[in-house]
Amino acid sequence: MSSPGWSQILKSVLASAFGVQSAKNRQQDFENSASVLPYLIVGVLFVTIFVVGLVFLVNWLVK
């Protein structure tokens, strides 16, 4: 059982965030990963960057 690399984790988090994660890939993520921590870290970072980006975009459009 080899653990997924950061690029695979990022790809998986982005796909699931936008609702296009396939059942096969999701199952593969759970089978190949010993810990959920990397997925949580990348997920929290993605959501934070996404929300901050939206705030800046709205502030820029309102001005």
Secondary structure, 3 states (H helix, E strand, C coil): CCCCCHHHHHHHHHHHHCCCCCHHHHHHHHHHCCCCHHHHHHHHHHHHHHHHHHHHHHHHHHC
